[in-house]
């Protein structure tokens, strides 16, 4: 028994030392990365779309002309007044390769959005300061050295260094496009609270259902679930139309939950469970 206790203590101490060592190494690696980011050096695995890693200078990026021309085209369309969704539709109709396709990235999990430009991708690119010559890094970080979970950081925590590489877009164009995007934000930034938020998915494409607000007679507002995949890629038949009242779905879920609970409660002898719990509690108090 004493041998087993000593062995367990030895293992616990080794684990503790290994954990401290891993934590220390993680801190040192993070410190080096932040130092390089602060100097405007590129430390990512893949250069932003429109650029490529410099073949001669380490931690530098240079213009990748074929992709850069697409970026310029996107900004020209935005200046003409096209929305992000309209730009995505134009690129899809013209069969322009997406950044993943262009970089020949083989996505392990292919969803309905794979191979298609989306309004979110366009919006991100139009607001990405990398295209005016600034190095933008540190948008995300790992939750901890033990976890692979990634956390998005607020803009004030990003590392932005100006004039680190040749720009694709001039400052005036970038600012004008930014103002156009902000002017439309009020039309698409609404979110609606409901009981099933974040846990309702499309049974066909598997993506989360969105919620829209519709005004009916007597100025009554009603929330509806809709499939975002169908809404974004209607022409490409990536999914089919779904439109259901949030209230109806919520009531159906509550009814099913109540049915399941009742079904199990009928099988449970609550008196017997209570007696067993009391016995265990008394034994625990004695110990």
N, C-alpha and C positions, 0 to 999 in steps of 0.2 A: 504494500500500500504506500509505504514511504517512497519507494522507487518510482512509482507511478506519479506521485505528487511532485517529485523533483523533476521528472521528465516533462510533466505538464507545465511547470514553472519555467523550465528551460525553453520550451517551445514558445511560451507566451512572451518571454524576454526577447527571443530571436525575432518574433513577429513585430514586436514593438520597435526594435532597432531597424529592421528592414523598412518599416513604415516611415520612420523618421528620416532614413536615408533617401527614400523615394520622394518624400515631401521636400527635402532640401534640394535634391537634383531638379525637381519641378520648378522650384523658386528660382534657381540659377538660370535654367533654360528660359523661363518667362522674362527674367531680368535682361538677358542678352537680346531676346526678341524685341522687347520694348525699347532698348537702346538703339537697335538698328532702325526700328520704326520711327523713332524720334529724329533720326538723321535723314529720313526720307528714303531709306533703302527698301526695295521691294523684297519681301521674304515669303511671299505666297507661292503655292505650288503651280498655279496657273495664272498667267497674266490676264488682266481685265479684257473683255471682248473689245477688239480694235487695236490691241497692243500684243506684243510678244516679248519674251525675255530676250535681252540683248545677247547676241552670240559672242561679244567681245568683253563686255563689262559685267562683272558680277553684281547681282542685286539691282540691276537697272532694267527698264523696259523701253522698247522702241516701237514705233508705229508699224502695225501690220496692215499694209495698204488695202487688201481686199475687204477685210472686216471693217477697216476705218471708213471706207466709202459707204458702207451700210449705215454706220453710226451717223455720218454727215447727212445721209439721206433721211434718216429718222428725225434729225433736228430740223431739216428743211420742211418736212411734212408738218412738224409741230408748229413751226413759224407760220405756216399757211393756215393754221387754225384747226388742224385735225386733232381729234382727241386721241388718247392713248389706245382706246379700243379700236378706233378707225385705223390708226397706224398699224396695229397688230393685224387687222383684217387685210390691209393692203399688202403687207409683207407675206402673209399666208397665201393670198391669191397669186402673188408673183413667185411663189415657191422659193423665197429667200431662206437659206439655211439658218436655223436657230444657232445661238452660241454653242450649245452642246453638240449639235450636228457638225458645225464648222470645226470644232476642236476634236471631233471624232471620239467624244466621250460616250462610252457604252453604258447607259443607265441600267442598273440591275433591276429596278422596279419601274416598269413603263406604265404610266397612267394615260388617261384620255388627253392630257395636255402635252404629252411627249411629241416632239417634232412640230409643235405649233407655237407661234409667238403669242404671248398673252399681254393684256393691258398692264399687268403688274410688272412684267419684265421691261416694257417700254417706259413706264413711269420711273422705275429705278434707274434706267440708263439716262433719261433726260435730266435727272437730278444728281447724277454721279459726277463729282468734281474732278475725277480722274481725267475727264475729257477736256478740262481747261488747264491741265498740266500740274494738278495737285495730287500728291500721293495720299490716298485715304485708306487707312488700315485700322485694325482693332475694333471692327464693328461688332464682333462676337468674342466670347471667351468661354472656356470650359467651366462647368459648374464647380469642379474641383479636380485635383490631380488624380483622384480615384475614379472619376466619372467621365463618360463620353458625352454626356448631355451638354448641349451648346445653349448659351444664353445670349440673346440679343442685347446690346448695350445702347443706351441713349446717345444721341449725337454728341453731347458735351464730353463724353468719355472716349470718343474716337481720336485717333492720332492723324492729324492732317498737316502735311508739310507742302507748302506752295513751291511752284517752279522747280519740280524735280525731273520733268521730262517734257517732250514736245507736245503741245496741246493739239487736239483735233478740232476743237470748237473755240471761237473767240469769246471773251467774257461778255460782250454785249448780247450776243445770240443766246448764250447760256442764261443770262439774267432775264431776257424777254420770255424765253420758254418757261423759266421758273415761275414768272408772274402769271403766265397763262394757266399753268397747272394749279397754282394756288387759287386762282379765280374760280376754278371748277370744284375745289375741294368741298364746298358746302353742299354740293349736290350728291356726294357719294360717301360722306364720312359718317352717316347715321348708323347707329347700331340699336337694336331693340332687345330689351330684356324679356325673357320668358323661361319657363321652368325647364325646358329641354335644351337649353342653349349648349351647343358644343357636343351633343351626343346623338344628333340625328343625321343620318347619312343616306345618300342615294343608294337604293338597292341594286341599281344597274352599274353605275360607274364607281361607286364606293367613296365618292368625295362628300364632304359635309354639305348639307343643304343650306342655302342662304334664306334670308327672311326679307320680305318686302311689305310695305304698308300700302294698303289700298283704301281710298275713301269711298264709302258707299252712300246710299241715300240717307238723308237726315244727318249728313256730315259725320257718319259713324266710321271710325277707323278700324280696319280689320287686318291682322297680320297673316301672311301666307308663306308657307315653305315653298321654295323653288329650287330647281337644280341649276347650280352655277355653271356646270359643264355645258348643259344644253343652252343656257343663256349666252355663254361666250362663244361657243362653237356650233351654233345652230346649223349653219350651212354644211358643216362637215359631218353631221349626223353622229357626233361623238356620244350622244345620249338622247333620251326622249324627254318630252315635256312632262314635268310633274308640278302640280299646283294644288296645295292642300291647306286648309285653314289650320293655323297653329293651334287654335282652341280645340278643333276636332281631334287632332293628333294627340294633344295633351290629355284630353278626356279618355281617349282610347287606351293610352298608356297607363293612366291612373286606374282605369277599370281592370286592366289585365293584372296590374300589381296587386290590387285588392283581391282579385280572384285567386292568385297564387298564394298570398298570405293566408286567406281564409282556408284554402285547401290544406295547408300545412298545420294551421292552428287546430283544425278538426282532428288531426292525427296525433296531436301532442297532448299528453296527460300532464296538465300544468301542475296539478297537486303533487304528482310523483316527482316532477322536476324540482319543485320548491322544496320538498322534503330532502331530496338528494343534496341540493345546494346548502341547506341548513346543516346537514350532517358534515359535509366537507368544510363548512365554515367553522363549526365547532372543533373539528380535528385540527384545523389550521391554527385556531386560537390556542389550543392545548400545546401544540408544537412551539 
